[in-house]
Amino acid sequence: MDNESFIRIRNHTNAVEQAANKGYASGIRIDLLLAIRRAAVQDLADIEAWKARERHSIRTSWRSNSAVQRESTQLRRARK
């Protein structure tokens, strides 16, 4: 998949799908109680990330925040 398509599709992922994908990373065939505890820990981490974003405008993202990337993004947006 080309980079442009990946970025466009990724932006349409909703919170439920994101939570499920994070949950899959914890493993398969684990006890129900352990799965519930891991989900609770992940939910709390997501809440704290959201609070940081709202409080300090800090975004958790896979995207590069380098000067070159910012300039490239700015140029791409200006062309639209």
Secondary structure, DSSP 8 states (H G I E B T S, - for coil): --HHHHHHHHTT--HHHHHHHHHHTT-SS--HHHHHHHHHHHHHHHHHHHHHHHHH-----SS---HHHHHHHHHHHHH-
